Amino acid sequence: MKFEQAEGTNPIDRLKVIGRAHDRIDGPLKTSGLAPYAYEHHDIENVAYGAIVGSSVAKGRITRIDTAAAKAAPGVITIVTAAEAGKLGKGKNNTAKLLAGPEVEHYHQAVAVVVAETFEQARAAASLVRVDYAREKGRYDLTEQLKVAPLVGGSGGPNSGAPPVERVGKFEEAFAAAPVKLDAEYHTPDHSHAMMEPHASVAAWNGDELTLWTSNQMIAWSKRDVALTLNMPEDKVRLISPYIGGGFGGKLFVRADALMAALGAKAAKRPVKVALPRPFIANNTTHRPATHQRIRIGAMKDGTITAIAHESGSGDLPDGGPETAVQQTKLLYAGANRMTAMRLAVLDLPEGNAMRAPGEAPGMMALEIAMDEMAERLGMDPVEFRIKNDTQVDPEKPERKFSERQLIRCLNEGADKFGWNRRNAKPAQVHDGQWLVGMGVAAAFRNHINTTSGARVRLSRDGIVTVETDMTDIGTGTYTIIAQTAGEMMGVPAEAVVVKLGDSSFPASAGSGGQWGAANSTAGVYAACAKLREQVAQRLGYNSADAVFEAGQVKSGNRSAALRDAASAGELVVEDKIEFGDLEKKHQLSTFGAHFVEVGVNAYTGVTRIRRMLAVCAAGRILNPKSARSQVIGAMTMGAGAALMEELAVDKRFGFFVNHDLASYEVPVHADIPHQEVVFLDEADEYANPMKAKGVGELGICGVGAAVANAIYNATGVRVRDYPITLEKHL
Ligand code: MOS
């Protein structure tokens, strides 16, 4: 089914099953420990265990690997290094190789996998592998490397074909002439995904066919990349990823656990399990790159922005990409004269890549402090200043309208609900015992992306509707919204739908990434169900155009039949996918919101406590308010972490992230987070897809950090532009 344009009402608009706060259908399996995560497929027989040896240098060459002691250790079956692995390719989404040798590209890059009868034996033997390196000088200091870093193409990354500097009007002249202006620099640090479930895979070979039970967000991408890495045909690779204990972008790609399990299993001639130990998450996998951002805004005295520029610098391994932190500045506020640019430094640190809302998450952390600073210089309320500079068209291409843009409503309703009028605009005025109290606001913005997504739907002889798609549930609620979608379309309750996910033998879906998963995967299920409805009507001899599917019945005129009657002659199986035309030439699809935060900063210790948080989101139709709220409060929590504590500490001598565990890479705990409120505006975006839905899971993080920073400023009068805002920065 090709979605070309808004198409009026459809069966989803009845909102009998979709749009309801439905409990997670996978909840009982998860809370009782019965949902098998990648490492927990205990029914695979004769499994051996692999332990990865990671490089202990960041850059250099392996000169010798001595595996004799490890091979002689108890239980060891085999050891695979680059020498045994033979020639490997590289996945399209991998920057560094997943197995080092002879070159080492980053610290903890895999050097070998030791396969043994038990996990403990594998781990003990891995410590006996002796690797000699010729260490080379690496580049680990972003500040230094940005001095010699080239400009790279626009928001789509260096290969997007966009010019390195994007301009509208004459920024420099307009900025120079502006009566009120700001020129400030902001820093965000490297972040680790720190998901609960580490990367893990079980690999099993059957002849030349490989099956990987793995924890992965994007099955189709990763199946392709496994095949590319192992130089084998894609149709010989099967990925199975039914449950994922968090990903946040860290599991968008094939990582060393999958490759080393596959190589280990081939050599051992047995299935092999590999989980990355916690320290490998920071240094062996990907992370969100640090940014240095410069923002310049010029405005007239009435608050109208006349000039806005956002430049961002980040680093990555050779052939990597930039953190696209300038993205939102191209779209969020009006202003006739504009400029965005990015620099990309070469760093020999572990590989940078997507982490929750890549681009906008760190970009909004800077832009939305800058907006607060400008509002203060203008003597304007920060809510008013944002409203004044709203735009209903793409500021770079005014012929493109936003499909839906309710930023103003988000700000106004949020301000009302939060009691914004009680905020004292003058900083450091409000006390509560030892605490200085302040309020902050930030806009939220994240793009929505349309992408092809497929599904298969079955109607069995006993009337059971089953959906099969390679879409994943990374803790987001996918099982539930897909059941709700098929339930709505086929006229049955969500409980009556069986959902099977995360298997590459099912039709390829959008996958879970970039907050596109929910809207696109359900739109794919919609397309398949639309086809199934036609077949049902045909079998029953009804006219599909006027058939109504409701309460397990199909009605047409004054005739009606049970849904299962359509399959009495045999199971119906259909497959379809949603595809999109060039709708986005005319309409910009984005999601909007407003974050409000109240903090207390201890006047004696400098400790910040978040006291209240509110998010108001406008993100198209909300498919399940309960799971959507969970996504947003999780994102707000991650935003609070980014504001106050999260930071990978770079060892600039040896080139690695020092705090590579959950004791030293701090993320918020329950005690850090107060009651959070989330409001969804009633919106249905007819230009997005037949579900009229967009994403919300990443919108929830975008802007939170700045709202916290602005609240700290309001509480203390100290403006911190360097995240995380730890206490020594405002004492
Ligand atoms: Mo998201 S960072 O695309 O999982």
Residues whose N, C-alpha, C, O or C-beta is under 5 A from the ligand:
A	BS01	MOS	F248 G249 A354 M355 R356 A357 P358 S512 G513 G514
